[in-house]
Amino acid sequence: MAQPGLGLKNPVRTRPASVRRAGWALGLAAAVFAIALAAYVADVATHRLGLTLDWFDLNIYNHAGLITRRDPARLYTWQYRPGVQWLYTPLAAMGFAAGSLLPWAVLKWLMTVASLTAMVATVWVTFGQLGWHGQRRGAAVLAVSAVALWTEPVLRSVRVGQIELVLMALIAWDMCQPDHRRWKGFGVGLAAGIKLVPLIFIPYLILAGKLRQAAVAAAVFAGTVVIGFAVLPGESVKWWLTGYFLHAGNFTNQSLGSLLNQSVLALLTRTPEGARSVTAPWLAAAVVIACLGLAAAALLARAGRPTAGWVTCAVTGVLVSPISWDNHWVWIVPVLALLADAAVRSRGAVRAGYLALGVALFALFADWPMKWTGKLAFVPHGLIGFGTRKHPMGEIFHLHGTQLIGWNLYVLAGIVIFTGLLAAATAAWRSRERDGYLMRRPISSVP
């Protein structure tokens, strides 16, 4: 006889009242999501398009795709504007070369829809792995998606046409596949072949004991490199063999300390010592964060909490990456899903604590409307740099007071999330049998 919560079917008989509550919850969540989406569409429609959607990054992708088709030798010397170059892999350039065959008017709106869909898809697979099913899953997905839609990293990614939301959905889908799936790891390998930061998921899979999945991810990544050399040999030599992929070295201290760079390196660069060099302390901090983060992620996975495991790995990657623009923090989306799941499964003060943390994180990452009518649609970059809108870049090494918080808002919030996940990993490992069982239970069987 299967143990409750471990079989394919929920052994707990669902009561009619519970079904009705789930139906009401789904209807309410659908209404909330519709309002959130309608508000965003209305905001876009009532403001000049460049203020809400300018597709800046997608323009770079599209131009790189055109160059790849017509004059690939210029790919890594061409500049979209002074200091703005193509920084992704040859494989990514090949993908956008295919995309450049589409009319620009089609491509930009297709990317917008794909990005919003990818955000919802990430929430969907996350709740599925957490044990949510049926109407309850639909309600949870719509509710969290309505909140996540109005976070600054998400709307910023949609605005500039960034690929971050699509890559996040690809990785989340891959990590939520059952371990017996033969091609689990494919999504991670493909994402890493486009952008290197997802490579951090390979050591996570190894430490979590998922050796076959790690091998698949590594093989797929290697395959993307081989394809690049076969189709764009000169550009692949430039990217892989000359150190071009270490593009952070091409940035000055001031550009590394840009307000929109929300990484640990940026935080250190914005200290007075950043006027000289913070490479050594950053490397030390990155190694410590990476080791702690990967260990915590693996412990969570081994204790029966795979969702918290890969989310921990993702947050670790954003912290240790030298360049983590504000839109790279779209990983706040599955973090909010984790907090919502934890709140539902908890009671009393613990539930209130999870809810308070979720509200606080949303407040920090929200893209607050500035004026519903008028020139500006949103507060520029959300709350990042609050109180220092006109702060000269030349003074980034002399921040003080609230500036130290405002200019490092996302990375500081990320460190708080990271610390909480470390604590969760420690607690899960100490009581792995009980907690692992709980996290695998379908949500409909939780009283």
N, C-alpha and C positions, 0 to 999 in steps of 0.2 A: 504494500500500500504506500503510495507516494506521500511524502511529508507535506503538510500544508505550506503553500507558498513556494514550493520547489518544483512542482509539476508544471505541465504546460497549461493546465486548466485551473481556474480558481475553485478550490474545494468549498469555499464559503458560499452558501446560497444567497443570492442577492435579493433583498427584500423590495417589495413594490415601492415603499416609501423612499428607499435609497435610490431607486431608479428615477423616481420623480424629482428628487433633489438634484441628481446628476443632470437631468434634463433642464431644470431651471438654471443650474450653474452654467451649462453649455449655452443656453439662450442669452444669459446675462453677459457672459464672456464674449460671445459673438457681437453683442450690441456695443460693448466697450471697445472691442477691436475695430469695429466699423466706425465708431466715433473718432478714435485715434487716427485711423487711416484717412477718414474724410477731412479731419482738421489739417492733416499734412497736405493733402491734395488741394484744399482750399487755400492754404498758405502759399503753395507753389503757384496757384492760379492767380492770386491777387498781388503778386510781387513780380518785379522784373526777373526773368528767368535766370539771369546770371547770378542773382543773389541767393537763389535756393538750389539751382542746378547749373553748374558750369562745365562739368565733365573735364576738368583740367587734366587729371591723370589719364583718363581715357583718351584724351587728345594725344598725349605722349605715346600711349600704347598704339594708337592707330597710326601715328606718323612712323613709329618704329616698325610697324607691320608693313607699311608702304615701302620703307627703305629696305626692309628685308627682301621684299619681292623685286625691287628695281635696282638697288645698289647696295647689297649687303656689306660691302667692305667699309661703308661709312657708319655702320650700326653703332659702334662704340666710340666714335669720334664726333658724331653729329650731336648738336645741342638744340633742344627745343627752344630754349632761350638761354642767355648766359648763365652757366652753372647748373642747368637742368638737362641731364642726360638720361639715356636708357640704361638702367641698372639691373635689369633682370637677365635671366639665362637665355642662351640661344633658343632653347626649346620654347620658352615663353614668347620670344619674338616670332617663331614659326606659327604659334597659335594665333597671335594677333595679325600675322600676315594673312591668315585665312579670314579673320574677322574684318580686315580692311577691304575685303571683296564686297562687303555690304555697304549700302549707302550710309553716309554718316547719320542722317536723320533716323534711320532704322537702328543702327548700331547703338547710338546713345540711349534711346528709349529701351532697347532690348537689355542693355546693361543695367538700367535702372530697375526694370521689372525683375531681372535675374537676381539682383542684389537683395531686393526686398523679399523675394521668394526664398533665397538662400538663408536669410535671417530666420524666417518662420520654419524652414526645414531643419535648421539647427536645433531650434526649440523642440520640434516634433520628435526627432530621433533621441534627443536628450531625455525627454520624459518617457519615451518608450523603453529605454534602457533602465530607467529608474523604476520601472514596474507599473506605469500608468497604462490603462487600457480604456477603450470605448469612449463613452461620453465624457468621462472624467478627464481622460487624456486630451480630448478636444478642448474642453473648457480650460484646462491648465495652459495648453499651448496658446490659445487665443488671448488669455489674460496676460501671460508673460510677454507675448509678442507685442501686445498693445503698449506695455510699459517700455520694452526694449526699443520699439520704433522711435521713441522720443529721447533716446540717449544720443549724446553728441557724437561718439565714435560711429554709430550706425548712420546717422543722417549726414555726417561728414563724408563717410565712405560712399554713400549714395550720391551726395552732391558732386564729388570730384570723379566719380566713376571708378573708384578703386576696386581692386580684385580681392580685397581682404575678406569680404563677406562670403564670396564664392569659395575661397580656399578654406575658410573656417567650416563651411557646410560640408565640404569634401572630406576634411579630416574628421569632423564629428560623425558623419555617416560611417566612415571607415572604422572608427573606434567603437561605434555602437553595434557593429556586426557581431554575431555569435562567433566565438573562438574557433568553432569547427569549420567556418567558411574558408574555403581553400584560398581565396584571394584577399582575405583580410590583411591589410598592410599596403594594398595597392594604392589607396587614396593618399596615404602618407607619403609614399614614394613619389607619386605624381606631383603632389603639392610641393615637395622638396625640390623636384626637378624644375619647378617654376620659380620658387623662392626658397632660399636656403634655410631659413629659420625653422621650418617644420622638421628638419633633420633631428631636432632634439627628441622627437618621438621614437626614433630608433633605439637609442640607449634606454629610454623608458620601457619599451617593449621587452628589451633584453632583461632588464632588472625585474620586470614584472613576471618573468618566466615565460613570456610568449615568444619563444625563439623562432618558431616557424613564421609568425607574423612579422617579426623583425627582419628575417631573411627575405621575405617577400618585398617588404618596403625597401630594403637595401638593393635588391635586384632590380626593382622597378626604377629606383633612382639612378642606378648605374645604366639602365637601359635608356633613360632620358639623356644622359650624357653621351652615350654612344650615338643616339639618333642625332644629337646636335653636331657631333663631329662628322657624321656621314653627310648631313645636309648643309651645314654651315661650318666647314672645317676651319677656315681662317678666323672666323668670329669666335669659335669654340676655343681655339688656341689663345686668342686674346683674353677671353673670359676666364678660362681655367688655369692657364699656364703662365700668365704674367702677373697674377695677383689682382687683376681688375675687380674680381668679386669681393675683395676686401675694400669695398668702396668707402667705408667710414673713414679710411685714411686719407681720402680726397677732400674731406671736409675740414674747415678751419675750426678752431675752438669756438668762435662765435656762432658758426652755423650748427655745430654740435649742440651748443647751448640754446638753440632756438626754442622759443616758447612751445612750439608744437612737438618738439622731441621730448617724449615723456618716458625716458629710460633711466636706468641707474647711472649710466655714463653721463647723460645730460644733467642729472641731479648733481653729480660730482663736478661737472664742467662749470656749473653755475655757482660754485663756491669761489671764494677769493683765490684758492689754489688753482682753480681752473684757468686762470690767466696764463699759467705756465703749462704744466702737463699733469694730467691725472691718469695716464695710461696704467701705471703700476698699481695704484690703489683700485682702479676699476677692474683690472684683470683679477686681482685678489678677491674683490667683492663678487665678481661674476662667477669665479670658480666656487666660492662658498655657496652662493645662491643656487647655482646649477646642481651642486652635489646634494644640498639639502632638499631642493625641489624634486629632483629625480628620485631620491631615496623616499621622500614622502609619497610621491605619486605611485611608486612601486609598492610601498606598504599598503596604500589604500586599495590598489588593484588586488593584491594578494589577500587582503582582508575582506574581499567581497564587495568592494565599492569601486568598480571600474570607472564609473562616470566621474566621481571625484578625483580619481587617479589621472585621467587624461586632461581634465580641466586644470589640475595642479601643474601638469607638465606644460600646458599652453601658457598659463600665467608666468611660469618660470621662464619660458622662451621670450616672452615680451619684456620681462625685466632685464634679462642678460643681453638681449640684442643691443648693439651700440646705437642703432637708430630705431626708435619705436614712436612713429608719429601718432598723433591723437587718434587717427582712424584705425591704428593697429590694435587699439584697446576694445575692439568689437567683441573680444572674449568675455566682456562683461555680460554678454547675453546668456551663455550657459551658466555663468556664475549666478545670475538672478534665478535661473531655473533650479539650480541646486538649492538655493536658499528657500524658494517657494516649496520645494519638495520636503525639505527639512522641517519647515514650519508646519506643514500639514501633518507630518508624522510625529510631531511633538505636542506637548500639552503645557498649559500654564505659563509660568515665567519663561521657560525655555522657548516656547512658541513665540512669545512676545519679543524675546531677544532676537530670534531669527527675523521676525517681521521688521523690527527696528533697524537691524543691520541692512536689510534689503532696501528699506525706505531711505536710509542714509546714503547708501551707495547710488541709488537712483538719483537722489538730489545732487550728488557730486558729479555724476556723469551725464545729467540731463542736459538737453539742448533747449534752454529756456527761451520762449518767445520774447522778443524785445518790443516789437510793435506789430500788432496784427494788421494795421494799415500804416503805410508810410514807407520810408526808404529801406529800413532794415527789417528782415523777417525774424532773425534770431540774434541772441547775444553772440557776438563773434567768438567762436570756439568754446561755447558754454561758459563754465566757471573758471576755465584755465586762465591764470594770470589776472584774477579779479583784482581790481583796484590799481592795475598797472598797465592799462591799455596803451598808454603813450610812452611807456618806459623805453628809453633808447637801448638798442642792442649793445651799444658800446659800454653800457653799465651793468651787463648781466653778471659781472663778477662782484658787484657791490649791492646785491639784494639784501633787504633787511625786513624785519617784522613780518607782516602778513605776506609780503612778496615772496618770502622763502617757501610759504605754503602754496600760494597761488600759482607760482611758476612751476611747481613740482606736484600739482594736485593729483594727477592720475598715477604717477609713479608712487607717491605716498599712499594713495588708496590701494594700489596694487600690492604694496608691501604689507598693508593691513590684511588684505585678502590672502596673501601668501602665508602670513603668520597664522591666520585662522585655519588654513588648510594643513599647515604643519601640525597644529594642535589636534585637528581632526584625525590626521594620520596616526599620531601617537595614541589617541584614545581608541581608534579602531583596531590598532594592533594589539593593544592590551586586552581588548574584549572582542577579538575578531570573530569568535564563533557566534556570539549573540548578535553583534551588530551586522556581521556579514549576512546572517539569516534575515534580519529585518530589512536590509536594503534590497534583498531579492524578492521580497513579498510584493504581490500586486497591490496597488493602492486600494483596490476595492475590498481587500481583506484586512485593511488596517481599520481598527475601530474608531 
